[in-house]
Amino acid sequence: MLKTRIIPTMLWSDTGLVKGVGFDSWRRVGTVLPSVKVYNMRQVDELILLDIAATKSDRDPDCETVGDLASECFVPLAVGGGIKNLAHIRELLKAGADKVCVNTALYETPQLLADASRKFGKQCMVASIDAAPGDGGYECFSRCGTTSEGRELTAWAKELEKLGAGEILVTSIPRDGTMSGYDIGMIRAVSDAVSIPVIASGGCGGCEDAYRAVTEGGASAAAMASIFHFTQQTPLRLKEYLASRGIPMRLAVK
């Protein structure tokens, strides 16, 4: 049986990590390299690093910095932000990223996902969807949650799977940073629509939220940020709780 993954998300803006609410990431919460080193020791399953400054300023990914971080990261690292073409994906993977997260570029050039999946392997490709409740369902947004794409969530998720996504990261824009719990309906909708792993994101405030994302939402992994920045919760404590509730987890032998 596949293990459920706990994945801290790091929002990187210029030189530091930031966090906010509803994608308004204004509060500085640390620097990247020390955070990577701490997570290395805390039994996380993977890390997600999203360069939100690259997307907002329309600049290319900072592959040099990613390389420096990857050399100190001893768990799988997924990197997103500013990716527009195959060359960006190739350079990030060469720099040491294990996976890439792509969002905005896929609305503009869906074929990018198919080409990248064929060239580098679908296991490298994480399709990221940022969504919010809309007319009778959920609406997809690009450019850090600022631009509506006029696409319905589950239809877009199905299209991304067909194009070659290895997994889907689905984030609730209104719940982001609130620690009020994941949008279980959103996660369930995507999990029911696709057969590839779904990573739940946006709103985790405690162990029970992660448990519900997996058991009720059908998520294969739970991504989170604020819970580790602003509470005493640790990845290991969260994984031990889930294991105690019968969720298959990867735990180091003591």
Backbone bond lengths (Angstrom), bond angles and torsions (degrees), N, CA, C in turn:
res aa  C-N    CA-C-N  psi(-1)  N-CA   C-N-CA  omega(-1)  CA-C   N-CA-C  phi
1 M - - - 1.463 - - 1.535 109.69 -
2 L 1.340 116.33 135.65 1.453 120.29 179.47 1.528 110.56 -67.29
3 K 1.332 115.38 141.45 1.453 120.62 178.81 1.535 110.16 -81.45
4 T 1.308 115.66 144.32 1.465 120.79 173.34 1.521 109.14 -76.90
5 R 1.324 116.55 137.99 1.458 121.21 -175.65 1.529 112.07 -104.63
6 I 1.324 115.17 142.95 1.466 123.05 170.99 1.529 106.89 -109.04
7 I 1.351 115.63 122.96 1.463 120.30 -170.64 1.532 110.32 -129.21
8 P 1.325 119.02 103.79 1.462 119.90 171.60 1.528 110.93 -64.06
9 T 1.320 115.33 139.29 1.458 121.68 176.33 1.520 109.34 -107.71
10 M 1.323 115.57 131.11 1.461 121.08 178.46 1.520 108.69 -114.67
11 L 1.336 116.53 119.50 1.452 121.89 176.74 1.517 108.56 -93.57
12 W 1.307 115.61 115.53 1.461 122.60 -171.54 1.526 108.94 -107.22
13 S 1.328 115.52 123.26 1.457 120.89 178.06 1.514 108.97 -129.89
14 D 1.320 115.41 109.00 1.466 121.59 -176.26 1.528 110.27 59.98
15 T 1.313 118.95 -108.18 1.468 119.51 -173.16 1.518 113.82 -99.87
16 G 1.328 118.06 -7.88 1.459 118.22 -172.80 1.511 113.86 -136.71
17 L 1.340 114.03 174.94 1.453 121.65 174.85 1.522 109.43 -91.12
18 V 1.330 115.92 143.20 1.456 121.00 -178.63 1.524 109.13 -132.42
19 K 1.323 115.48 162.25 1.470 120.97 175.11 1.510 107.70 -156.82
20 G 1.317 115.60 150.66 1.448 121.19 178.21 1.509 109.37 -156.66
21 V 1.314 116.17 -148.43 1.464 122.03 179.89 1.521 108.41 -130.64
22 G 1.324 116.27 136.45 1.455 120.44 177.03 1.510 113.91 60.06
23 F 1.341 116.44 38.32 1.470 124.14 178.64 1.529 113.08 71.16
24 D 1.325 117.21 8.11 1.468 120.42 173.18 1.525 107.26 -92.56
25 S 1.331 115.15 79.08 1.463 120.89 -171.47 1.524 110.25 -89.43
26 W 1.306 115.90 92.86 1.464 121.12 -174.63 1.529 112.67 -115.53
27 R 1.314 117.29 -22.16 1.470 120.75 -172.41 1.522 110.77 -87.67
28 R 1.319 116.55 122.38 1.469 120.05 178.50 1.518 109.40 -76.40
29 V 1.340 115.11 133.18 1.462 119.82 -175.31 1.527 112.81 -126.08
30 G 1.342 117.08 11.73 1.463 118.11 177.27 1.513 111.25 141.95
31 T 1.317 114.79 -170.60 1.455 121.73 177.39 1.522 109.52 -116.44
32 V 1.318 115.82 160.09 1.456 120.02 -167.09 1.522 112.68 -72.90
33 L 1.313 118.02 -53.95 1.460 120.17 -172.36 1.524 113.21 -59.98
34 P 1.341 119.76 -46.50 1.468 118.21 176.50 1.528 112.75 -59.70
35 S 1.332 116.46 -36.14 1.467 119.26 179.04 1.522 111.06 -65.87
36 V 1.323 116.60 -41.63 1.464 120.29 176.86 1.524 110.32 -59.10
37 K 1.322 116.84 -43.81 1.465 120.77 -178.80 1.527 111.21 -65.00
38 V 1.323 116.95 -38.08 1.465 119.89 178.23 1.523 110.50 -66.25
39 Y 1.329 116.00 -46.34 1.467 119.01 -179.35 1.527 111.81 -63.63
40 N 1.335 117.26 -30.62 1.457 120.20 176.23 1.524 111.68 -54.40
41 M 1.329 115.72 -33.70 1.463 120.79 -174.14 1.526 112.65 -93.65
42 R 1.331 117.78 -0.38 1.466 119.88 -170.66 1.525 113.96 -113.46
43 Q 1.307 116.74 24.11 1.457 122.59 173.38 1.525 114.04 57.57
44 V 1.329 117.29 34.66 1.462 118.33 172.25 1.524 107.82 -74.42
45 D 1.316 116.48 155.29 1.457 120.62 -178.44 1.525 111.88 -88.22
46 E 1.308 115.95 -34.27 1.459 122.37 178.56 1.522 107.56 -154.89
47 L 1.324 115.65 171.31 1.459 121.98 171.84 1.525 108.78 -130.35
48 I 1.331 115.87 144.10 1.460 121.66 172.91 1.525 107.59 -116.04
49 L 1.329 116.53 125.68 1.463 122.85 177.86 1.523 108.11 -117.38
50 L 1.336 116.22 115.60 1.455 121.07 -177.88 1.529 109.61 -114.59
51 D 1.327 115.91 116.92 1.461 121.88 179.52 1.525 108.35 -85.32
52 I 1.335 116.03 89.85 1.466 119.35 -175.58 1.529 111.66 -73.43
53 A 1.325 117.78 -22.61 1.457 120.28 177.97 1.525 110.83 -69.51
54 A 1.334 116.73 -33.78 1.469 120.09 -179.95 1.510 111.00 -64.29
55 T 1.323 116.65 -43.60 1.460 120.31 -179.40 1.528 110.62 -67.14
56 K 1.332 116.27 -45.51 1.462 119.44 -176.03 1.523 112.32 -66.58
57 S 1.332 116.99 -35.81 1.467 120.37 -178.08 1.518 112.92 -95.92
58 D 1.332 116.83 1.72 1.465 122.62 177.38 1.530 111.81 59.72
59 R 1.330 116.47 38.61 1.463 119.53 176.62 1.524 110.32 -106.17
60 D 1.328 114.89 166.28 1.455 120.62 -178.63 1.526 111.12 -73.02
61 P 1.336 117.19 160.32 1.465 120.04 175.35 1.521 111.36 -60.10
62 D 1.324 116.03 147.10 1.458 122.03 178.29 1.531 108.48 -89.73
63 C 1.320 115.35 82.99 1.469 120.42 -174.07 1.528 112.00 -68.10
64 E 1.308 117.29 -29.72 1.461 119.96 179.86 1.527 110.55 -64.56
65 T 1.319 116.53 -47.19 1.465 119.68 178.72 1.521 110.68 -66.49
66 V 1.325 116.98 -39.97 1.468 119.81 176.85 1.519 110.18 -58.19
67 G 1.317 117.20 -40.31 1.461 120.67 178.11 1.511 111.89 -61.73
68 D 1.331 116.40 -42.43 1.471 120.12 178.56 1.522 110.79 -63.07
69 L 1.326 116.72 -41.32 1.463 120.84 -179.60 1.521 111.30 -70.02
70 A 1.325 116.12 -42.49 1.463 120.35 -178.05 1.524 111.41 -62.42
71 S 1.323 116.78 -32.10 1.470 119.87 -179.59 1.525 111.60 -67.77
72 E 1.340 116.76 -18.74 1.470 121.37 179.50 1.526 112.39 -106.97
73 C 1.328 116.25 1.04 1.459 120.45 -176.22 1.528 109.54 -103.01
74 F 1.316 116.03 123.76 1.466 120.78 -175.20 1.524 113.01 -109.59
75 V 1.315 116.70 17.21 1.463 122.58 171.02 1.526 106.62 -126.90
76 P 1.336 117.98 161.23 1.464 119.28 178.70 1.525 112.20 -55.37
77 L 1.323 115.54 135.71 1.463 122.27 -175.50 1.526 109.55 -119.93
78 A 1.335 115.98 122.93 1.464 122.06 173.99 1.522 107.89 -105.71
79 V 1.324 116.51 133.67 1.459 121.78 -175.34 1.516 110.22 -124.66
80 G 1.328 116.76 135.93 1.454 121.62 177.15 1.518 111.27 -139.33
81 G 1.325 115.09 167.85 1.463 120.96 178.51 1.514 112.15 113.65
82 G 1.313 116.87 116.30 1.454 121.39 175.37 1.520 115.56 80.94
83 I 1.311 117.91 2.74 1.471 120.76 -176.94 1.523 109.52 -75.71
84 K 1.349 115.51 126.11 1.456 119.57 -177.67 1.525 113.58 -128.59
85 N 1.332 118.09 -17.04 1.458 119.47 -173.38 1.527 111.19 -154.34
86 L 1.331 115.26 175.89 1.460 120.82 -178.75 1.526 112.06 -62.86
87 A 1.316 117.01 -34.37 1.468 120.03 -179.34 1.526 110.65 -62.93
88 H 1.324 117.03 -40.89 1.469 120.19 177.57 1.526 110.72 -61.57
89 I 1.331 116.43 -44.04 1.459 120.18 179.96 1.517 110.56 -63.87
90 R 1.320 116.33 -45.41 1.475 120.54 179.23 1.522 110.84 -58.58
91 E 1.319 117.34 -45.35 1.468 120.27 -176.56 1.529 111.51 -68.17
92 L 1.327 117.28 -37.39 1.467 119.27 178.07 1.522 111.21 -66.52
93 L 1.324 117.11 -40.66 1.461 120.06 177.56 1.524 110.91 -66.50
94 K 1.332 116.80 -39.54 1.470 120.39 176.67 1.522 110.66 -64.19
95 A 1.332 116.66 -33.34 1.466 120.90 -178.97 1.524 112.20 -72.37
96 G 1.336 116.68 -15.31 1.459 118.99 177.59 1.503 115.99 124.15
97 A 1.342 117.93 -3.72 1.472 119.61 174.68 1.525 108.82 -65.82
98 D 1.315 116.19 139.86 1.464 120.48 176.57 1.525 111.46 -87.34
99 K 1.339 115.69 -28.58 1.452 122.05 179.38 1.515 108.17 -142.61
100 V 1.322 116.15 162.12 1.460 120.69 171.59 1.523 108.47 -123.80
101 C 1.331 115.72 143.20 1.471 122.64 175.71 1.525 107.73 -105.69
102 V 1.315 116.64 123.83 1.462 120.22 -178.58 1.521 108.82 -124.71
103 N 1.327 115.51 135.79 1.457 120.90 -179.14 1.527 110.08 -128.48
104 T 1.318 117.26 -80.09 1.463 122.58 -171.33 1.523 113.10 -55.60
105 A 1.318 117.56 -44.33 1.466 120.79 -175.48 1.523 112.74 -62.14
106 L 1.336 116.89 -25.74 1.466 119.27 -176.58 1.526 111.99 -73.73
107 Y 1.322 117.56 -25.96 1.460 119.50 174.75 1.529 110.01 -71.27
108 E 1.319 115.33 -36.62 1.456 120.40 -177.16 1.520 111.73 -80.63
109 T 1.348 116.12 -36.97 1.466 121.37 -177.24 1.516 109.62 -139.53
110 P 1.324 118.87 78.10 1.462 120.74 -178.96 1.526 112.90 -57.51
111 Q 1.326 116.97 -30.34 1.467 120.59 -178.34 1.528 111.68 -62.53
112 L 1.336 117.04 -21.38 1.461 120.40 178.01 1.521 110.62 -57.14
113 L 1.318 117.07 -40.63 1.460 120.60 -179.02 1.521 110.65 -66.53
114 A 1.316 117.24 -43.49 1.463 120.41 179.05 1.524 110.87 -63.18
115 D 1.323 116.98 -44.29 1.466 120.80 -179.14 1.527 111.23 -65.49
116 A 1.344 116.02 -42.59 1.466 119.99 -178.62 1.518 111.47 -68.25
117 S 1.323 116.18 -41.07 1.459 119.97 179.20 1.518 110.92 -62.52
118 R 1.318 116.62 -40.73 1.464 120.96 179.40 1.538 111.34 -69.16
119 K 1.312 116.79 -36.98 1.467 120.23 -174.89 1.526 112.81 -82.72
120 F 1.338 117.03 -40.06 1.463 120.19 -173.14 1.529 113.66 -110.42
121 G 1.340 116.44 -12.43 1.460 120.25 -178.21 1.516 111.05 101.19
122 K 1.327 115.91 135.94 1.465 119.33 -176.49 1.520 112.08 -65.76
123 Q 1.344 117.26 -21.13 1.466 119.49 179.47 1.526 111.59 -64.71
124 C 1.325 116.80 -17.18 1.477 121.34 179.04 1.522 112.74 -88.44
125 M 1.324 117.09 -13.41 1.456 119.79 -167.20 1.526 112.31 -105.88
126 V 1.326 115.26 112.81 1.455 122.42 174.55 1.528 107.82 -106.64
127 A 1.314 116.28 115.78 1.466 120.52 176.23 1.520 108.22 -88.23
128 S 1.318 115.98 122.37 1.459 121.52 -176.62 1.522 110.19 -101.21
129 I 1.333 115.72 132.10 1.467 120.91 177.16 1.522 108.88 -124.71
130 D 1.316 116.37 124.23 1.463 122.70 172.68 1.528 106.97 -103.64
131 A 1.331 116.88 125.77 1.461 119.18 -172.72 1.521 112.03 -140.11
132 A 1.316 114.38 161.53 1.467 122.16 177.73 1.522 108.01 -146.26
133 P 1.339 116.94 155.43 1.470 119.52 177.87 1.524 111.10 -57.06
134 G 1.339 114.59 136.77 1.461 120.43 178.51 1.513 109.95 -133.40
135 D 1.311 116.50 -153.94 1.461 121.29 -178.42 1.525 110.32 -69.64
136 G 1.322 116.18 100.38 1.452 120.39 175.43 1.507 115.68 73.24
137 G 1.327 117.43 9.70 1.460 119.92 -178.61 1.507 110.64 -174.30
138 Y 1.328 115.30 -139.21 1.455 120.77 -179.72 1.523 109.68 -127.77
139 E 1.334 114.92 138.72 1.457 122.38 -175.99 1.526 110.03 -107.98
140 C 1.319 117.11 140.24 1.465 122.49 -177.64 1.535 111.48 -91.52
141 F 1.333 115.08 143.70 1.463 121.54 -179.68 1.526 109.82 -129.27
142 S 1.316 115.64 151.45 1.467 122.48 175.58 1.520 109.68 -119.96
143 R 1.320 115.93 -177.63 1.473 123.34 176.89 1.527 111.71 50.60
144 C 1.328 114.30 60.10 1.466 121.96 177.37 1.525 112.24 57.27
145 G 1.318 116.18 39.75 1.455 121.08 174.93 1.508 115.62 78.20
146 T 1.327 117.96 14.47 1.463 120.63 -174.66 1.520 114.23 -101.18
147 T 1.329 118.15 -16.76 1.461 120.82 -172.97 1.520 110.28 -125.92
148 S 1.323 116.38 118.47 1.457 120.50 176.50 1.526 109.58 -72.50
149 E 1.342 115.21 134.32 1.460 119.78 179.53 1.526 112.80 -99.35
150 G 1.337 117.00 0.00 1.448 119.52 178.32 1.517 114.00 64.96
151 R 1.327 116.18 25.81 1.463 121.11 -179.51 1.516 110.55 -115.39
152 E 1.309 115.71 141.26 1.460 121.20 176.95 1.521 109.41 -82.02
153 L 1.318 116.87 139.52 1.455 123.28 -169.94 1.522 113.77 -55.34
154 T 1.318 118.13 -54.74 1.467 118.79 -172.72 1.527 111.75 -69.70
155 A 1.318 117.02 -34.66 1.469 119.49 177.49 1.525 110.43 -64.03
156 W 1.332 116.21 -40.98 1.461 120.34 179.26 1.524 110.52 -68.33
157 A 1.325 117.39 -39.66 1.466 120.67 177.94 1.528 110.91 -60.65
158 K 1.320 116.61 -43.27 1.467 120.65 178.51 1.528 111.00 -62.78
159 E 1.327 116.37 -40.38 1.464 120.14 179.68 1.525 110.48 -65.12
160 L 1.330 116.33 -41.52 1.463 120.18 179.13 1.531 111.23 -63.45
161 E 1.316 116.50 -38.71 1.469 119.18 176.83 1.522 110.69 -62.59
162 K 1.317 117.63 -44.56 1.468 121.42 179.42 1.521 111.80 -63.00
163 L 1.321 116.17 -34.72 1.462 120.33 -179.56 1.526 112.65 -72.03
164 G 1.344 117.22 -20.46 1.464 118.62 175.97 1.512 116.17 124.04
165 A 1.333 117.53 16.72 1.470 119.00 176.48 1.525 109.78 -63.58
166 G 1.333 116.38 139.16 1.452 120.51 175.94 1.508 111.96 -83.89
167 E 1.326 115.97 -30.23 1.455 122.10 175.26 1.519 108.25 -159.33
168 I 1.332 115.56 166.22 1.460 120.88 -177.88 1.523 109.23 -124.05
169 L 1.322 115.50 128.61 1.459 123.25 173.15 1.519 107.24 -99.13
170 V 1.335 117.03 113.60 1.466 119.95 -177.78 1.522 109.37 -114.27
171 T 1.337 115.40 122.71 1.460 122.24 -174.79 1.530 110.67 -118.56
172 S 1.318 115.61 131.18 1.461 121.14 174.94 1.523 108.77 -83.16
173 I 1.315 117.17 116.33 1.461 120.68 -179.30 1.530 111.80 -63.26
174 P 1.340 120.07 -49.73 1.467 118.53 -177.21 1.523 113.71 -67.73
175 R 1.332 118.31 -22.72 1.466 119.67 -179.21 1.524 112.86 -92.91
176 D 1.313 117.02 -11.11 1.455 120.96 -178.30 1.522 111.16 -54.54
177 G 1.337 116.84 124.95 1.459 121.83 176.41 1.505 116.24 77.08
178 T 1.333 118.15 -2.02 1.469 120.07 -176.10 1.523 112.54 -84.29
179 M 1.327 117.53 -22.01 1.472 123.21 -174.53 1.531 111.43 55.66
180 S 1.343 115.26 32.41 1.468 120.94 -179.61 1.520 112.36 -100.47
181 G 1.320 116.98 7.49 1.458 121.23 -179.30 1.514 112.11 104.46
182 Y 1.326 115.81 148.17 1.463 120.57 176.76 1.533 110.62 -64.96
183 D 1.307 116.10 156.75 1.459 121.73 171.22 1.527 106.56 -81.35
184 I 1.325 116.12 92.69 1.455 120.85 -173.38 1.529 111.08 -63.02
185 G 1.329 116.50 -37.55 1.459 119.31 178.51 1.521 111.91 -60.60
186 M 1.319 116.82 -39.67 1.458 121.38 179.04 1.529 110.74 -65.64
187 I 1.317 115.50 -46.40 1.464 119.59 -178.86 1.528 110.43 -63.55
188 R 1.329 115.84 -44.66 1.465 120.24 -179.45 1.523 111.26 -61.75
189 A 1.331 116.22 -39.87 1.465 120.21 -179.31 1.526 110.77 -60.13
190 V 1.334 116.48 -43.17 1.467 119.74 -179.90 1.524 110.63 -72.14
191 S 1.313 117.35 -42.78 1.469 120.86 -179.79 1.523 111.46 -59.88
192 D 1.325 116.42 -37.79 1.464 120.52 179.04 1.528 112.20 -73.63
193 A 1.341 115.67 -24.20 1.469 119.60 -174.55 1.520 112.71 -84.60
194 V 1.340 117.70 -25.75 1.467 120.68 -174.58 1.525 110.41 -126.47
195 S 1.327 114.53 165.28 1.465 120.13 178.64 1.520 112.29 -108.09
196 I 1.317 118.15 -3.10 1.462 122.26 178.20 1.533 109.51 -89.61
197 P 1.335 117.94 162.82 1.467 120.05 -179.32 1.525 112.61 -60.61
198 V 1.325 114.29 143.87 1.463 122.01 177.72 1.524 108.84 -117.68
199 I 1.331 116.56 130.28 1.458 123.14 176.66 1.523 108.01 -102.29
200 A 1.333 116.89 119.42 1.462 121.58 178.82 1.525 109.94 -81.81
201 S 1.325 116.49 137.84 1.463 120.25 -179.29 1.523 110.14 -148.10
202 G 1.329 115.08 146.90 1.461 120.51 175.06 1.510 113.93 100.90
203 G 1.346 116.87 94.24 1.454 120.09 170.90 1.505 117.78 115.78
204 C 1.318 118.76 -0.93 1.469 118.94 -176.87 1.523 110.81 -63.91
205 G 1.340 114.98 126.57 1.458 119.79 179.48 1.512 113.70 -122.71
206 G 1.335 117.11 -2.40 1.456 119.02 -178.96 1.513 111.56 -179.31
207 C 1.323 114.56 179.35 1.464 121.19 -176.37 1.521 112.38 -60.78
208 E 1.330 116.56 -40.53 1.452 119.79 -177.52 1.525 111.35 -64.68
209 D 1.325 117.42 -33.46 1.461 120.74 178.01 1.525 110.57 -62.95
210 A 1.326 116.15 -44.09 1.462 119.83 178.65 1.526 110.83 -64.67
211 Y 1.324 116.14 -39.74 1.463 121.15 178.88 1.527 110.33 -60.99
212 R 1.317 117.51 -44.04 1.465 121.33 -179.51 1.525 111.55 -68.00
213 A 1.338 116.74 -35.14 1.466 119.66 178.79 1.521 110.89 -60.57
214 V 1.337 115.38 -36.45 1.459 120.49 -178.40 1.524 111.01 -81.39
215 T 1.328 116.81 -50.77 1.460 120.19 -172.32 1.528 112.78 -78.23
216 E 1.323 117.60 -41.10 1.461 120.94 -178.95 1.531 111.93 -94.91
217 G 1.319 115.97 -34.62 1.462 119.65 -177.86 1.514 114.16 -87.53
218 G 1.335 116.84 -19.31 1.457 119.66 -179.62 1.511 114.68 77.49
219 A 1.329 117.11 16.82 1.465 120.66 -179.29 1.523 111.35 -71.54
220 S 1.320 115.62 147.11 1.462 122.01 174.70 1.524 111.69 -90.20
221 A 1.326 116.13 -16.89 1.457 121.40 -178.59 1.518 108.91 -153.41
222 A 1.328 115.32 155.15 1.460 121.15 177.30 1.517 108.69 -122.60
223 A 1.333 115.99 120.65 1.454 121.68 176.55 1.527 108.89 -101.48
224 M 1.334 115.44 146.54 1.467 119.20 -175.79 1.520 110.04 -161.92
225 A 1.328 115.86 159.47 1.462 120.52 -179.30 1.525 111.59 -138.69
226 S 1.342 117.66 -60.03 1.464 121.46 -172.91 1.523 112.73 -56.56
227 I 1.327 117.17 -37.27 1.455 121.00 -177.37 1.524 111.41 -58.44
228 F 1.333 116.67 -31.79 1.458 119.95 179.81 1.526 112.23 -88.86
229 H 1.333 116.74 -24.30 1.466 120.01 178.91 1.528 112.31 -80.97
230 F 1.339 116.86 -37.80 1.456 120.71 -165.82 1.529 114.97 -117.91
231 T 1.333 118.23 1.73 1.465 120.71 176.47 1.529 108.89 -130.36
232 Q 1.313 115.96 178.01 1.464 120.94 179.23 1.528 111.40 -89.10
233 Q 1.319 116.86 3.68 1.458 120.28 -178.73 1.530 110.82 -66.05
234 T 1.333 116.69 142.05 1.456 121.73 176.88 1.529 109.18 -121.54
235 P 1.333 117.57 156.12 1.458 119.84 177.56 1.528 112.64 -57.70
236 L 1.325 117.10 -39.83 1.459 119.52 -178.25 1.529 111.29 -65.50
237 R 1.332 116.92 -43.11 1.461 119.94 179.32 1.527 110.63 -62.77
238 L 1.313 115.74 -39.27 1.461 120.56 178.60 1.528 110.67 -64.82
239 K 1.324 117.00 -43.29 1.467 120.60 -179.98 1.528 110.97 -66.89
240 E 1.312 116.88 -38.24 1.466 119.73 178.56 1.526 110.80 -65.45
241 Y 1.332 116.57 -38.13 1.462 119.88 177.24 1.530 110.43 -62.62
242 L 1.319 116.72 -47.91 1.457 120.03 -178.92 1.525 111.14 -62.58
243 A 1.327 116.48 -39.76 1.464 120.04 177.78 1.525 110.69 -62.62
244 S 1.333 116.36 -37.92 1.468 120.06 -179.85 1.526 111.83 -67.88
245 R 1.353 116.39 -20.09 1.464 121.19 178.53 1.531 111.25 -96.42
246 G 1.314 116.82 8.98 1.458 120.37 175.18 1.506 115.99 91.72
247 I 1.337 117.74 10.25 1.465 120.93 178.26 1.534 108.35 -87.06
248 P 1.329 118.61 126.77 1.468 120.27 178.84 1.527 111.15 -63.54
249 M 1.322 117.24 119.84 1.453 122.87 -178.35 1.526 110.44 -127.11
250 R 1.300 116.71 155.34 1.460 121.86 173.81 1.526 107.88 -93.59
251 L 1.334 116.17 107.99 1.463 122.11 -179.50 1.511 109.64 -121.49
252 A 1.317 116.06 138.75 1.455 120.58 178.49 1.535 109.49 -68.23
253 V 1.312 116.03 143.76 1.447 120.81 177.91 1.536 109.03 -75.39
254 K 1.328 115.12 127.79 1.462 119.34 -177.87 1.521 110.14 -87.40
